[in-house]
Amino acid sequence: LLPAERPDRRHRLAPPGFPAAHMAKCATSRREATRGKARRAAAPAPKWEAVLAIRKSKIKGAGLGLFAAKPLPKGYTLPAPYRGKRLSEKQVRQLRDGSYLFLLRENKDGDARGIDARFLTKNNPLRYANGAMTKAQLRRVNIRSSQRRESIYFVTKRRIASGEELVLDYGPSYWKGLRHQTRSKELRREVSQLRAQLARTPPSSRKRRAELEEQIARCRWDREMLDEGSDADSDD
């Protein structure tokens, strides 16, 4: 085609009679979206990424872990706090899953008694620092927690090499509480399954219904005993 005969590229996708103003508006929206993506791509990385890295843990079954991205000196405060939802004392007591709960000491700066990082997975590196449970893991502990007002920071206990996993001592009460919560969750799930079976069992199957009701009552009793044992431990 001669230059004058070439179709206008701007209107190739527009059907006949399509408003030109709408086409211009769409083009503007595409340009703004492109600029928005460029701005997001150019956003600076969090400062902690120069110091810390999140990758697969060397602790079996632990999932992800937190690692040093460069050598760290003894007494170094990791460049990010433990972030999460701040809970009152009542909310802490009512929490069913405390696997990511960090308890706070009483202080004059606020009423928060815990920080729950369970659902805050992005830009929250300290959430991925695993705790030592076995004697062998306890020998690898290289960081400790430090409460500063209503925030929790992690501090190195010794010099740490680049690529070394950061391991914290959660303390024996954490693992005891975690076992309690795990068993409590199992019992709740079992009761839910038994109730579903009971709902599907016809009234004419009296023997089967009686067996299911007995199992539900046993699970409830187990939960009560579990909770009473937890309360007795907390009173010591």
Legacy VTK file of the C-alpha trace (Angstrom):
# vtk DataFile Version 3.0
C-alpha trace
ASCII
DATASET POLYDATA
POINTS 236 float
0.000 0.000 0.000
1.019 3.575 -0.607
1.516 5.658 2.562
-1.813 7.417 2.081
-3.598 4.088 1.672
-2.268 2.414 4.845
-4.934 2.001 7.537
-4.660 4.105 10.696
-3.080 1.834 13.377
-4.959 3.637 16.125
-8.322 2.350 14.854
-7.436 -1.205 13.878
-9.145 -2.710 16.947
-12.135 -0.384 16.929
-15.318 -1.665 15.213
-17.153 0.701 12.875
-18.932 3.440 14.769
-17.046 2.802 18.025
-16.627 6.123 19.930
-13.178 7.577 19.400
-13.308 9.240 22.837
-13.721 5.838 24.491
-10.732 4.499 22.542
-8.624 7.416 23.764
-9.771 6.766 27.347
-8.783 3.079 27.069
-5.368 4.035 25.708
-4.866 6.427 28.635
-5.853 3.700 31.113
-3.327 1.314 29.537
-0.568 3.906 29.801
-1.421 4.580 33.473
-1.421 0.826 34.219
1.980 0.479 32.550
3.367 3.383 34.567
1.900 1.838 37.751
3.667 -1.447 37.053
6.914 0.393 36.407
6.608 2.256 39.713
5.946 -0.987 41.599
8.889 -2.656 39.886
11.118 0.274 40.824
10.002 0.287 44.497
12.995 -0.267 46.783
13.292 -3.659 48.496
12.822 -3.758 52.295
16.038 -3.040 54.199
15.969 -6.426 55.903
16.471 -8.217 52.560
20.092 -7.061 52.544
20.632 -8.841 55.868
18.144 -11.727 55.966
16.824 -14.383 53.589
13.800 -16.678 53.785
14.311 -20.150 52.350
13.711 -23.821 53.139
14.728 -24.637 56.702
17.429 -27.173 57.513
15.266 -28.368 60.414
13.290 -31.410 59.272
9.581 -30.699 58.921
9.936 -27.009 59.787
9.041 -25.642 56.340
10.614 -22.250 55.683
13.358 -20.754 57.830
15.220 -17.499 58.337
18.869 -17.228 57.266
21.647 -14.652 57.488
22.322 -13.136 54.053
25.689 -11.803 55.257
27.966 -12.204 58.298
26.417 -10.763 61.461
28.299 -9.656 64.595
27.387 -10.662 68.135
24.760 -8.410 69.719
23.347 -7.302 66.360
19.623 -6.433 66.300
17.921 -7.824 63.197
16.549 -4.924 61.118
12.825 -5.666 61.484
10.450 -6.230 64.409
8.193 -9.248 64.894
5.041 -8.017 63.170
1.473 -9.206 63.619
-1.896 -8.514 65.189
-1.636 -7.090 68.690
-3.800 -8.940 71.198
-5.141 -8.054 74.622
-4.792 -10.464 77.537
-8.354 -11.686 76.935
-7.671 -12.275 73.231
-4.471 -14.158 74.065
-6.410 -16.493 76.370
-9.072 -17.079 73.714
-6.579 -17.775 70.915
-6.878 -21.348 69.640
-3.725 -21.424 67.538
-0.728 -19.874 69.265
1.933 -21.270 66.948
2.898 -17.727 65.857
2.072 -15.935 69.110
4.761 -13.935 70.895
3.797 -12.966 74.450
4.581 -9.488 75.749
5.466 -8.506 79.292
3.319 -5.865 80.957
4.585 -2.384 80.197
3.407 1.199 80.541
3.292 1.805 76.794
0.078 -0.126 76.093
-2.312 -2.955 76.891
-1.104 -5.457 74.289
-0.089 -8.815 75.773
0.776 -10.655 72.585
1.631 -10.370 68.891
0.089 -12.960 66.569
1.942 -13.256 63.242
-0.025 -16.235 61.954
-1.675 -14.394 59.055
0.957 -11.723 58.371
3.254 -13.582 55.974
4.559 -10.743 53.770
7.395 -8.442 54.793
7.598 -10.188 58.165
10.930 -12.066 58.231
11.098 -12.811 61.978
7.959 -14.919 61.584
10.114 -17.518 59.814
12.749 -17.947 62.531
12.280 -21.507 63.775
12.530 -22.612 67.377
14.809 -25.305 68.768
13.042 -28.320 70.242
15.619 -31.118 70.534
18.948 -31.027 72.381
20.807 -30.991 69.064
18.733 -28.027 67.867
19.247 -26.170 71.142
22.994 -26.237 70.465
22.299 -24.299 67.251
20.425 -21.443 68.940
22.058 -18.195 67.814
19.444 -15.470 68.384
17.321 -14.309 71.323
14.200 -12.165 71.652
14.235 -8.679 73.120
11.091 -6.742 74.043
11.306 -3.005 73.478
8.151 -1.302 74.669
5.383 -3.126 72.741
7.657 -4.561 70.055
9.757 -7.717 69.812
13.175 -7.767 68.135
15.678 -10.597 67.671
19.321 -10.123 68.652
22.281 -12.329 67.708
23.892 -14.251 70.588
27.195 -14.764 68.774
28.856 -14.120 65.427
26.838 -15.652 62.603
28.202 -16.697 59.226
26.558 -15.820 55.934
24.065 -18.530 54.976
23.618 -19.779 58.557
20.065 -20.460 59.711
18.804 -18.322 62.587
17.372 -20.441 65.412
15.572 -19.253 68.549
14.867 -20.963 71.878
11.095 -20.725 72.345
11.292 -22.317 75.790
9.661 -25.555 77.044
6.276 -23.923 77.709
5.876 -23.157 73.988
6.138 -26.804 72.923
3.908 -27.936 75.786
1.282 -25.379 74.782
1.617 -26.333 71.135
0.999 -30.009 71.950
-2.062 -28.977 73.967
-3.442 -26.919 71.098
-2.730 -29.642 68.560
-4.582 -32.254 70.640
-7.453 -29.836 71.266
-7.729 -29.196 67.528
-7.754 -32.954 66.838
-10.594 -33.456 69.340
-12.652 -30.619 67.827
-12.191 -32.136 64.372
-13.174 -35.581 65.666
-16.340 -34.209 67.285
-17.255 -32.434 64.030
-16.827 -35.654 62.053
-18.852 -37.673 64.573
-21.668 -35.125 64.486
-21.758 -35.346 60.696
-21.988 -39.147 60.922
-24.753 -38.835 63.513
-26.727 -36.493 61.246
-26.519 -39.049 58.408
-27.579 -41.972 60.619
-31.336 -42.639 60.470
-33.345 -42.623 63.758
-34.137 -46.296 63.225
-30.421 -47.178 63.727
-30.601 -46.688 67.474
-27.544 -48.760 68.315
-25.324 -46.892 65.848
-26.606 -43.505 67.038
-25.933 -44.478 70.647
-22.344 -45.451 69.752
-21.760 -42.111 68.006
-23.251 -40.128 70.884
-21.014 -42.015 73.304
-17.917 -41.203 71.214
-18.905 -37.519 71.082
-19.328 -37.465 74.867
-15.916 -39.108 75.313
-14.223 -36.510 73.092
-15.870 -33.700 75.043
-14.680 -35.234 78.311
-11.147 -35.546 76.899
-11.204 -31.855 75.988
-12.400 -30.880 79.462
-9.613 -32.919 81.065
-7.105 -31.394 78.642
-8.227 -27.853 79.522
-8.227 -28.592 83.264
-4.696 -29.944 83.022
-3.603 -26.805 81.181
-5.144 -24.578 83.877
-3.448 -26.581 86.625
-0.078 -26.201 84.893
-0.536 -22.444 84.554
-1.247 -22.104 88.288
2.111 -23.648 89.278
LINES 1 237
236 0 1 2 3 4 5 6 7 8 9 10 11 12 13 14 15 16 17 18 19 20 21 22 23 24 25 26 27 28 29 30 31 32 33 34 35 36 37 38 39 40 41 42 43 44 45 46 47 48 49 50 51 52 53 54 55 56 57 58 59 60 61 62 63 64 65 66 67 68 69 70 71 72 73 74 75 76 77 78 79 80 81 82 83 84 85 86 87 88 89 90 91 92 93 94 95 96 97 98 99 100 101 102 103 104 105 106 107 108 109 110 111 112 113 114 115 116 117 118 119 120 121 122 123 124 125 126 127 128 129 130 131 132 133 134 135 136 137 138 139 140 141 142 143 144 145 146 147 148 149 150 151 152 153 154 155 156 157 158 159 160 161 162 163 164 165 166 167 168 169 170 171 172 173 174 175 176 177 178 179 180 181 182 183 184 185 186 187 188 189 190 191 192 193 194 195 196 197 198 199 200 201 202 203 204 205 206 207 208 209 210 211 212 213 214 215 216 217 218 219 220 221 222 223 224 225 226 227 228 229 230 231 232 233 234 235
